[in-house]
Amino acid sequence: MSHLDIGTRVKPDTPMMIDRSEPDLYPNEIARAVLPLSLVGTSRLRHTSTVLDMDGQRRWEEMPVDCLVAVFARLGLDDLTVAVPFVCKSWLRASMDPGCWKVLNFHHLDFLPWSSFARRFMGQHALRSFSFSGFMKVAVARSHGSAVELRFPPVFGASLQDLVYASIKCPRLRILSLPDLTLADEAHIPEMVGKWKDLERLEMEAKPSTFSTMVSEISRNCGNFTALRVSGSIKKEDAWAVVNSLPELKHLELSKSYLTKAELMVIMNGCRKLERLSVRNCLGFEADEEVLRTGSGIKTFEHEGSKLLDDGGYETDEPDYHHEHFLLPHCSCHM
């Protein structure tokens, strides 16, 4: 897909094609169909009394742009690209505002070419092909560098080139969720993550092979960093890397990891400012009296489902035992 400006292909006065069985929908009806009730009833909109028709109903097409932006900013990227711009001119203009594109959450969208979302997007914009990279570039361009949250799809779509592009075009990120990458691509993660100086939270589908180097780069470059989520085989060197590089960490999520009691104790004793520690459904430790006593100083300590043995009754005292099957995504495909 070319790096296009979707707005140039829109006929602003043409009703949005949400449901082709109801082709005569107009802004008021579409607002009720597209916008969640929690957004339609926001206090900012309730006090906008100058856009009511003779029947006392809100005329959404005449809503002030700043109010529309406040609402659209809380919609998903699917609605922002295949629904909202096709309602009317004012909705098109508002949807182009960078304020609508500060949160770029691709996580729950299906980017397979034959998905319903892909088919709908191509149909609305008269495109013959569809790719995550092209869609991401459109969304990033709309943000004009103002994006503060970026969540990649976990699998099927994002490439190393997409991450490099985002590291250049989205310099103000505070929240980042990275996809599952190939072993070769993982080598570039530390350098890229270190470019986001305002980064506060990082989420990863699986612990990268460059984990220790990555947290060192975060410590050196990301002064506001306070939250990390990762799953994998948490070894001794990983635990000490967290303690030595991220002693100010407030939120740590290691659920569904291989984590022994020794490594858990290193983290709990070393990261004294933790407010939330989640180690649910881990293999390698049980929440015994010592673990619970140490964790009692953490405001939220989640350990439910963790156990020393796997379901087959085997002891999991080897750091690499079975972790590839237990922890990593079932599909190893990379696109």
Secondary structure, 3 states (H helix, E strand, C coil): CCCCCHHHHCCCCCCCCCCCCCCCCCHHHHHHHHCCHHHHCCHHHHCCHHHECCCCCECHHHCCHHHHHHHHCCCCHHHHHHCHHHCCHHHHHHHCCHHHHCEEECCCCCCCCCCHHHHHHHHHHCCCCCCHHHHHHHHHHHHCCCCCEEECCCCCCCCHHHHHHHHHHCCCCCEEEECCCCHHHHCCHHHHHCCCCCCCEEEECCCCCCHHHHHHHHHHHCCCCCEEECCCEECHHHHHHHHHHCCCCCEEECCCCEECHHHHHHHHHHCCCCCEEECCCCECCCCCHHHHHHHCCCCEEECCCCECECCCCCECCCCCCCHHHHHCCCCCCCC
